[in-house]
């Protein structure tokens, strides 16, 4: 039976992996992958495809490491082949990239035969993730840096019309875009602003409403590039 799993290029110097050892490593890797998928789906809107990938990735890396069997040249070639997948996939968030790296590291440890270390690594990192996820690491910049959208009538010149209000309530204000609306009867202005005092945000909006004729005003967390980590 074991002869069915021998490679045609095997020699007397090649270390052949037993079928039982192979199945054990793959089984442990799959269990670890399921644990990673369960933990990273906790209080997160992860897609089904991402969770399936996270569950299968440790086993895949484990098998690759076992088949490389210490051959550095083969390992470099396999790493190059896996890197091509990056250019055929959509960019993910920092948390998703971290989850993929953790799953790969766990599979690598299992592929080297250290199953207990692989399981211990997974437990420690999953516990650390749950602890960090329980805390709020909200940056102060996210509180004072805002995106401000103001609608004004066409007869109001937007150049400098809000300068005195901005000077009173803001550290900085930059006009990002101007767009017409309502068949040209309205202008929509978009600013990147930095508040002096977040507690006076409503007071600033009330002052702006008096200036723009009580038209629509929207103040939100500053928009960032979706590709940033």
C-alpha positions in Angstrom: 0.0 0.0 0.0 2.8 2.4 0.9 4.3 1.9 -2.6 1.3 3.7 -4.1 2.4 6.9 -2.4 6.1 6.7 -3.4 7.3 9.3 -5.9 8.6 8.1 -9.2 11.7 10.4 -8.6 12.4 9.1 -5.1 15.8 7.8 -4.3 17.4 6.1 -1.3 18.5 9.6 -0.1 14.9 10.9 -0.2 12.9 11.0 3.1 9.5 9.6 2.2 6.6 10.8 4.4 4.4 8.0 5.8 0.7 8.1 4.8 -0.3 8.2 8.5 2.0 11.1 9.2 0.7 12.9 6.1 -2.9 12.5 7.1 -2.2 13.5 10.7 -0.5 16.8 9.7 -3.3 17.6 7.2 -6.0 16.9 9.8 -4.4 19.0 12.4 -3.9 21.9 9.9 -7.6 21.7 8.9 -8.6 21.9 12.5 -6.3 24.9 13.1 -7.7 26.5 10.0 -11.3 26.1 11.2 -10.3 27.7 14.6 -8.8 30.7 12.7 -12.0 31.0 10.6 -14.2 30.9 13.7 -12.2 33.4 15.6 -11.8 35.9 12.8 -15.5 35.7 12.0 -16.3 36.7 15.6 -18.1 40.1 15.5 -16.8 40.7 12.0 -18.5 40.9 8.6 -16.2 38.5 6.8 -17.3 37.0 3.5 -17.9 33.2 3.2 -15.1 32.9 0.6 -12.6 34.5 2.9 -13.5 32.2 5.8 -13.3 29.1 3.6 -9.9 30.3 2.4 -8.7 30.9 5.9 -9.9 27.4 7.0 -8.1 25.6 4.1 -4.9 27.7 3.9 -3.0 26.1 6.8 -3.5 22.6 5.3 -2.4 23.8 1.8 0.8 25.4 3.2 1.4 22.3 5.3 1.2 20.0 2.3 3.5 22.3 0.3 6.1 22.3 3.1 6.0 18.6 3.5 6.4 18.0 -0.3 9.3 20.5 -0.5 11.0 18.3 2.2 13.9 20.6 2.8 14.7 21.4 -0.9 15.5 25.1 -0.9 15.3 25.4 -4.7 11.8 23.9 -4.8 10.7 26.1 -1.9 11.8 29.2 -3.7 9.9 28.1 -6.8 6.7 27.4 -4.8 6.9 30.7 -3.1 7.1 32.4 -6.5 4.1 30.5 -7.7 2.1 31.5 -4.7 3.0 35.2 -5.1 1.2 35.2 -8.5 -2.1 34.8 -6.7 -1.6 38.2 -5.2 -2.0 39.9 -8.6 -5.2 38.0 -9.3 -7.0 38.9 -6.1 -8.7 42.0 -4.7 -6.7 43.9 -2.0 -8.0 43.2 1.5 -8.0 45.0 4.8 -5.1 44.9 7.2 -7.0 42.4 9.4 -7.6 40.0 6.5 -3.9 40.2 5.5 -2.8 39.5 9.0 -5.2 36.5 9.3 -3.8 35.1 6.0 -0.2 35.4 7.3 -1.1 33.8 10.6 -2.8 30.9 8.8 0.2 30.4 6.5 2.6 30.5 9.5 0.6 27.9 11.3 0.5 25.7 8.3 4.3 26.1 7.8 4.9 25.0 11.4 2.6 22.0 10.9 4.3 21.1 7.7 7.6 20.9 9.4 6.1 18.3 11.8 5.8 20.5 14.9 2.1 19.9 15.4 1.9 20.9 19.0 3.8 24.1 18.3 1.4 24.8 15.5 -1.6 24.3 17.7 -0.1 26.4 20.5 0.8 29.2 18.1 -2.8 29.2 16.8 -4.3 29.3 20.3 -2.0 32.2 21.5 -2.6 34.3 18.4 -6.4 33.7 18.4 -6.5 34.7 22.1 -4.4 37.8 21.4 -6.8 38.7 18.6 -9.9 38.4 20.8 -8.2 40.5 23.5 -7.2 43.3 21.1 -10.6 43.2 19.4 -12.2 43.9 22.8 -10.4 47.2 23.1 -11.1 50.3 21.1 -8.0 51.8 19.5 -9.8 54.9 18.2 -7.3 57.5 17.0 -7.7 61.1 18.1 -7.2 62.1 14.5 -10.4 60.2 13.6 -12.3 62.5 16.0 -11.0 65.9 14.8 -10.4 65.2 11.1 -13.7 65.3 9.2 -15.1 65.6 5.7 -17.6 68.5 5.5 -20.2 68.7 2.7 -22.1 71.9 2.3 -24.9 72.8 -0.1 -25.2 76.5 -1.1 -27.5 78.4 -3.5 -26.1 79.5 -6.8 -26.2 83.2 -5.9 -23.8 82.7 -3.0 -20.1 82.9 -3.9 -18.3 80.0 -2.2 -14.9 81.7 -2.4 -14.2 82.8 1.2 -17.9 82.8 2.2 -17.2 80.6 5.3 -13.7 81.8 6.1 -14.7 83.6 9.3 -16.6 80.5 10.6 -13.7 78.2 9.7 -11.2 80.4 11.4 -13.2 80.3 14.6 -13.9 76.6 14.8 -11.3 74.9 12.6 -7.5 74.4 12.6 -7.5 73.9 8.9 -10.0 73.6 6.0 -9.3 72.7 2.4 -11.8 72.8 -0.4 -11.6 69.4 -2.2 -14.4 69.6 -4.8 -17.2 71.7 -6.1 -20.2 70.1 -7.9 -23.4 71.7 -9.3 -26.8 70.2 -8.5 -30.5 70.8 -9.1 -30.0 71.9 -12.7 -27.3 74.4 -11.6 -29.4 76.0 -8.9 -27.2 74.6 -6.1 -23.5 74.0 -5.5 -22.2 71.2 -3.3 -18.9 71.9 -1.6 -16.6 69.3 -0.1 -14.0 70.2 2.5 -11.4 68.3 4.5 -11.4 70.0 7.9 -9.7 69.6 11.2 -11.7 70.7 14.3 -10.2 72.7 17.1 -12.7 71.4 19.6 -14.9 68.3 18.7 -17.5 69.5 21.3 -18.2 72.6 19.2 -19.1 70.7 16.1 -22.8 71.3 16.4 -22.2 75.0 17.1 -20.2 75.2 13.9 -22.9 73.5 11.9 -25.5 75.9 13.2 -23.4 78.8 12.1 -23.0 77.3 8.7 -26.7 76.8 8.4 -27.3 80.4 9.0 -24.9 81.3 6.2 -26.1 78.7 3.5 -29.8 79.3 3.9 -30.4 76.2 6.0 -29.6 73.9 3.1 -28.1 70.4 3.6 -24.9 70.1 5.6 -23.1 66.8 6.2 -20.1 66.3 8.6 -18.6 62.8 8.7 -15.4 61.0 9.5 -12.7 61.9 6.9 -12.8 59.7 3.9 -9.6 57.6 3.4 -8.3 55.7 0.5 -9.9 52.2 0.6 -6.5 50.6 -0.5 -4.7 51.9 2.5 -3.9 49.6 5.4 
